[in-house]
């Protein structure tokens, strides 16, 4: 079924549903017509029994007096008069003297009118239906063949068998046409989607203003294209920025090595050149590691060894890394614990402390607080804070503030902080605290 075009599948489903409706409707009408014909036949027998009862109730009257056949038509109907014990008193030809009722039926007919169906009787080639009614001490039996009813039902059945398939065919053709009209918009969207590529930014699918599922599908697909285009643009910017960042240390490394090869006249000069080249290589290595971490974060593949981490111990470990450089104040965390990868948290907090020492100026402190079911790890400095308008893009890749806060580095420190926070199911934030400086923090899940 999956290989059949959707238009044919919709038409087939419509045809099956229509066939079920037509079959059900035809059966209902057929049964209703049969019921109406049965009721009409019973009413006719009741009227005939009344007329014949009036006839046989007259003195010296008999069934033979209906010589004109007005009440009993030869070959179509019959009548029989029985005594109280079920013996035949008289009957129309060619019934003879064989009673039409069983003794039990005679007893029933003496109390209430009795309807019953019969197989073909002598002189009648078709099944019949009879009515037995009491007439004084006697029982009058009148009957008529069911041939008219059978012929009417057969004719109606034949008409249904002819008209039903024709109606089904016409309905299927209409359904096929309607399905084609409905799918025209889908085909239009498909053609436009086939023409959209990375070289045609801004192209979107046509959305019909129908207010139905098709319009919602087109709107959703266009929103998806917006996200993909934004992601593609970010990747292009990322590649361009990464290339720009890699070009500078590579150019310096190449220059240092060329100078060492051509102009190094002593061991000291050669050692200085190699030392400078080693620093640039380390910078390249760190940049590559940062780019790899961010790329893994985009794919949700940062490997984590999650454990309960004591915040006081975490702060102590981070502060010890910067003792040689500056005094970093850490406030007690009051026994708070987070569920995270210790090494990744140390990397993120190390980036924040390094940024604060390089760009914040003044004192730097670490603090922790519980808020909204999470643990916030703050790094605050006493500098001038972030420049106006920079907070919105502070965590973007290669984002740098103005020279007052942005000299040096590749602009990946805060991006790595956010990547690590997101990998832990948390978030990263930044704010200014005038006149006290900047505050950057991670919100992480509390340890269970």
C-alpha positions in Angstrom: 0.0 0.0 0.0 2.9 2.4 0.7 3.9 2.3 -3.0 0.4 3.3 -4.2 0.0 7.0 -4.9 -1.8 8.8 -2.1 -4.4 10.0 -4.5 -5.3 6.5 -5.4 -5.3 5.5 -1.7 -7.6 8.3 -0.8 -9.9 7.4 -3.7 -9.9 3.7 -2.7 -10.7 4.5 0.9 -13.5 6.8 -0.3 -14.8 4.1 -2.6 -14.8 1.5 0.2 -16.6 3.9 2.5 -19.1 4.8 -0.2 -19.6 1.1 -1.0 -20.4 0.4 2.6 -22.8 3.3 2.8 -24.5 2.2 -0.5 -24.7 -1.5 0.7 -26.1 -0.5 4.0 -28.6 1.9 2.5 -29.7 -0.6 -0.1 -30.2 -3.3 2.5 -32.1 -1.0 4.7 -34.4 0.1 1.8 -34.8 -3.5 0.7 -35.9 -4.6 4.2 -38.1 -1.6 4.7 -39.8 -2.2 1.3 -40.4 -5.9 2.2 -41.9 -4.8 5.6 -44.2 -2.3 3.9 -45.3 -4.9 1.3 -45.9 -7.4 4.1 -48.0 -4.8 6.0 -50.0 -4.0 2.8 -50.7 -7.7 2.2 -51.8 -8.2 5.8 -54.1 -5.2 5.5 -55.5 -6.5 2.2 -56.2 -9.9 3.9 -57.9 -8.2 6.8 -60.2 -6.2 4.4 -61.0 -9.3 2.4 -61.8 -11.3 5.6 -64.2 -8.6 6.7 -66.0 -8.7 3.3 -66.1 -12.5 3.2 -67.2 -12.7 6.9 -70.1 -10.4 6.1 -70.9 -12.6 3.1 -70.9 -16.0 5.0 -72.8 -14.5 7.9 -75.9 -14.0 5.8 -78.5 -16.7 5.8 -78.0 -19.4 3.3 -74.8 -17.7 2.1 -71.6 -19.5 1.0 -68.3 -18.8 -0.5 -69.6 -19.9 -3.9 -71.8 -16.8 -4.0 -68.7 -14.7 -4.9 -69.0 -16.0 -8.4 -67.7 -12.7 -9.9 -64.3 -13.3 -8.2 -64.4 -9.8 -6.6 -63.4 -11.1 -3.2 -61.5 -14.3 -4.2 -59.4 -14.1 -7.4 -58.8 -17.5 -9.0 -55.1 -18.4 -9.0 -54.3 -15.4 -6.8 -56.3 -15.9 -3.6 -58.4 -18.4 -1.8 -60.8 -18.9 1.1 -61.9 -21.7 3.4 -64.6 -22.0 6.0 -64.0 -24.3 9.0 -66.2 -25.4 11.8 -65.2 -25.1 15.5 -63.3 -28.4 15.3 -61.4 -27.5 12.2 -63.4 -29.5 9.6 -63.8 -27.9 6.2 -67.4 -26.7 5.6 -66.7 -25.2 2.2 -63.7 -23.8 0.3 -62.8 -22.2 -3.0 -61.4 -24.3 -5.8 -59.1 -26.2 -5.8 -58.5 -26.4 -2.1 -60.8 -29.3 -1.6 -61.5 -30.7 1.8 -58.0 -30.5 3.3 -58.1 -28.0 6.2 -55.5 -25.2 6.0 -55.1 -25.0 9.8 -53.7 -27.4 12.3 -55.7 -28.1 15.5 -53.5 -25.8 17.5 -54.0 -23.0 15.0 -57.7 -23.6 15.0 -57.7 -23.0 18.8 -55.6 -19.9 18.4 -57.8 -18.6 15.6 -60.9 -18.9 17.7 -59.4 -16.4 20.2 -57.5 -14.0 18.0 -56.9 -13.4 14.3 -54.0 -15.6 13.1 -51.5 -14.7 10.3 -49.4 -17.5 8.9 -47.2 -18.2 5.8 -47.8 -21.3 3.7 -45.9 -23.3 1.1 -47.5 -23.6 -2.4 -51.1 -25.0 -2.1 -53.0 -27.0 -4.6 -53.8 -24.8 -7.6 -51.3 -22.2 -6.5 -47.6 -22.3 -7.7 -46.4 -19.7 -5.3 -46.1 -19.5 -1.5 -49.0 -17.6 0.2 -50.0 -15.9 3.3 -53.3 -16.5 5.1 -55.4 -14.9 7.8 -57.8 -16.9 10.0 -60.5 -15.0 11.9 -63.5 -16.3 13.9 -66.9 -15.8 12.4 -69.4 -16.8 15.1 -68.7 -20.5 15.8 -66.9 -20.9 12.6 -63.4 -19.9 11.4 -62.9 -18.1 8.1 -59.5 -18.5 6.4 -58.5 -16.2 3.6 -55.2 -16.2 1.8 -53.3 -14.7 -1.1 -50.1 -15.4 -2.9 -47.0 -13.5 -2.1 -45.9 -13.4 -5.8 -46.6 -9.7 -6.2 -44.4 -9.0 -3.1 -41.7 -11.2 -4.4 -41.7 -9.7 -7.8 -41.6 -6.2 -6.4 -38.7 -7.0 -4.2 -36.9 -8.8 -7.0 -37.4 -5.8 -9.3 -36.2 -3.4 -6.6 -33.1 -5.6 -5.9 -32.2 -5.7 -9.6 -32.5 -1.9 -9.7 -30.2 -1.6 -6.7 -27.7 -4.0 -8.2 -27.6 -1.8 -11.3 -27.8 1.6 -9.8 -25.5 0.9 -6.9 -22.3 0.2 -8.9 -23.0 3.1 -11.2 -23.4 5.4 -8.2 -20.2 3.9 -6.7 -18.3 4.5 -9.9 -19.5 8.1 -10.2 -18.7 8.8 -6.5 -15.3 7.3 -6.9 -14.6 9.5 -10.0 -15.7 12.5 -8.0 -13.6 11.5 -5.1 -10.6 11.0 -7.4 -11.1 14.5 -8.8 -11.5 16.1 -5.4 -8.4 14.3 -4.1 -6.5 15.7 -7.1 -7.7 19.2 -6.4 -6.8 18.9 -2.7 -3.3 17.6 -3.5 -2.6 20.3 -6.0 -1.4 22.5 -3.2 0.8 19.6 -1.9 2.3 19.2 -5.4 2.9 23.0 -5.6 4.7 22.8 -2.2 6.7 19.9 -3.4 7.9 21.7 -6.5 8.9 24.7 -4.5 10.7 22.5 -1.9 12.6 20.8 -4.7 13.8 24.2 -5.9 14.9 25.4 -2.4 18.6 25.0 -1.7 21.4 26.7 0.3 22.0 28.9 -2.8 18.4 30.3 -2.6 18.0 31.7 0.9 14.7 33.2 1.8 12.7 30.9 -0.5 9.6 29.5 1.3 6.8 27.1 0.5 3.5 28.5 -0.8 0.9 28.2 2.0 -2.8 28.1 1.0 -5.1 30.2 3.2 -7.4 27.3 3.8 -7.3 27.2 7.6 -6.9 23.4 7.6 -4.2 20.8 8.1 -2.6 21.7 4.8 -2.1 25.3 5.8 -0.7 24.2 9.2 1.7 21.8 7.4 3.0 24.6 5.1 3.4 27.0 8.0 5.3 24.4 10.1 7.5 23.5 7.1 8.3 27.2 6.5 9.1 27.6 10.2 11.4 24.6 9.9 13.1 26.2 6.9 13.6 29.4 9.0 15.3 27.3 11.7 17.5 25.4 9.2 18.5 28.6 7.4 19.3 30.3 10.7 21.3 27.2 11.7 23.1 27.2 8.4 23.9 30.8 8.7 25.3 30.3 12.2 27.4 27.4 10.9 28.7 29.6 8.1 29.6 32.3 10.5 31.2 29.7 12.8 33.4 28.3 10.1 34.3 31.8 9.0 35.1 32.9 12.5 37.0 29.7 13.2 39.1 30.2 10.0 39.8 33.8 11.0 40.9 32.7 14.5 43.1 29.9 13.2 44.7 32.1 10.5 46.5 34.4 13.0 48.3 31.7 15.1 49.1 29.8 12.0 50.6 32.8 10.3 52.6 33.6 13.5 53.8 30.0 13.7 54.9 30.0 10.1 56.7 33.3 10.5 58.5 32.1 13.6 59.6 28.9 11.9 60.8 30.7 8.8 62.8 33.2 10.8 64.3 30.4 12.9 65.3 28.6 9.7 66.7 31.6 7.9 68.0 34.1 10.5 68.7 32.2 13.8 72.4 32.8 14.3 72.7 31.3 17.8 71.3 28.6 20.0 69.5 31.3 22.1 67.8 32.8 19.1 66.7 29.4 17.9 65.4 28.5 21.4 63.5 31.7 21.5 61.9 31.0 18.1 61.0 27.5 19.1 59.5 28.8 22.4 57.4 31.3 20.6 56.3 28.6 18.1 55.4 26.3 21.0 53.2 29.0 22.5 51.3 29.5 19.2 51.0 25.7 18.9 49.5 25.5 22.3 47.1 28.3 21.4 46.1 26.3 18.3 45.6 23.2 20.3 43.5 24.9 22.9 41.4 26.6 20.1 40.9 23.2 18.4 39.8 21.7 21.7 37.3 24.5 22.3 35.9 24.2 18.8 35.6 20.4 19.2 33.8 20.9 22.5 31.3 23.3 21.0 30.7 21.1 18.0 30.0 18.1 20.4 27.7 20.3 22.4 25.7 21.2 19.3 25.2 17.5 18.7 24.4 16.7 22.3 27.4 14.4 22.5 29.6 15.8 25.2 30.7 12.9 27.4 29.8 13.5 31.0 30.7 11.6 34.2 27.8 12.8 36.4 28.2 12.6 40.1 27.2 14.5 43.2 29.7 17.4 43.4 30.2 19.4 46.7 30.2 23.1 45.7 32.7 24.1 48.4 35.2 21.5 47.2 34.6 22.6 43.6 35.2 26.3 44.4 38.4 25.3 46.3 39.8 23.4 43.3 39.0 26.3 40.9 40.6 28.9 43.3 43.8 26.9 43.7 44.4 27.1 39.9 44.6 30.9 40.1 46.5 31.3 43.3 49.7 32.2 41.4 47.9 34.9 39.4 45.5 36.7 41.8 43.5 36.3 45.0 40.1 34.9 44.2 37.5 35.1 47.0 35.2 32.2 47.6 32.1 32.4 49.7 30.9 29.4 51.7 28.3 27.3 49.8 26.7 26.0 53.0 26.9 22.3 51.9 25.2 22.7 48.5 25.7 19.9 46.0 25.1 19.7 42.3 24.8 16.7 40.0 27.4 17.3 37.3 30.7 16.3 35.8 33.4 17.8 38.1 36.0 18.3 35.4 33.6 20.1 33.0 32.4 22.3 35.8 36.0 23.2 36.7 36.6 24.1 33.1 33.5 26.3 32.9 34.2 28.1 36.2 37.8 28.4 35.2 36.8 30.2 32.0 34.6 32.6 34.0 37.3 33.4 36.5 39.9 33.9 33.8 37.5 36.3 32.0 36.9 38.1 35.2 40.6 38.5 36.0 41.5 39.6 32.4 38.6 41.9 31.8 36.8 42.7 35.0 39.5 44.3 37.1 39.2 44.6 40.9 38.2 41.7 43.0 36.8 38.4 41.8 34.6 36.1 44.0 32.8 32.8 43.7 29.4 32.3 45.3 26.6 29.7 45.3 22.9 30.0 45.9 19.8 27.8 45.7 17.0 29.2 43.5 13.9 27.6 41.9 15.1 24.0 42.5 18.5 24.6 41.0 21.9 25.6 42.2 23.4 28.8 40.9 27.3 29.1 40.7 28.2 32.8 40.4 31.5 34.4 39.4 31.4 38.2 40.1 34.0 40.9 39.5 34.4 44.5 40.5 35.0 45.9 37.0 33.0 48.2 34.8 30.6 45.4 33.7 29.6 44.4 30.2 29.3 47.1 27.5 25.7 48.2 26.6 24.1 45.8 24.1 26.7 43.0 24.6 24.8 41.0 27.2 22.4 39.7 24.6 25.3 38.1 22.6 27.8 37.5 25.4 27.5 33.7 25.1 27.7 33.6 21.3 30.7 32.0 19.6 33.6 34.4 19.0 31.6 37.2 20.6 33.9 40.0 22.0 33.1 43.1 23.9 34.7 46.4 23.1 38.4 46.9 23.9 37.6 47.9 27.5 36.5 44.3 28.1 37.4 42.3 25.0 41.2 42.3 24.4 42.8 38.9 23.7 41.3 35.4 23.4 39.2 33.8 20.7 35.8 34.8 22.1 34.9 31.1 22.9 35.1 31.2 26.8 31.5 32.1 27.5 30.3 30.0 24.6 32.0 27.0 26.2 30.4 27.9 29.6 26.9 27.8 28.0 27.7 24.6 26.1 28.7 22.9 29.4 25.6 24.2 31.2 23.3 23.0 28.5 24.9 19.6 28.5 24.1 19.3 32.2 20.4 20.3 31.6 21.1 23.8 33.0 21.6 27.3 31.7 24.1 30.1 31.7 23.3 33.8 32.4 25.1 37.1 32.7 24.1 40.5 34.2 25.6 43.8 35.3 25.5 44.9 38.9 26.2 48.6 38.8 28.3 49.9 40.3 29.8 46.6 41.5 30.7 45.0 38.1 29.5 41.9 36.2 27.9 38.7 37.4 28.0 35.5 35.3 26.5 32.3 36.6 25.5 28.7 35.8 22.2 27.3 36.9 22.5 23.5 37.4 20.3 20.7 38.8 20.5 20.1 42.5 21.9 16.8 43.6 19.2 14.3 44.7 
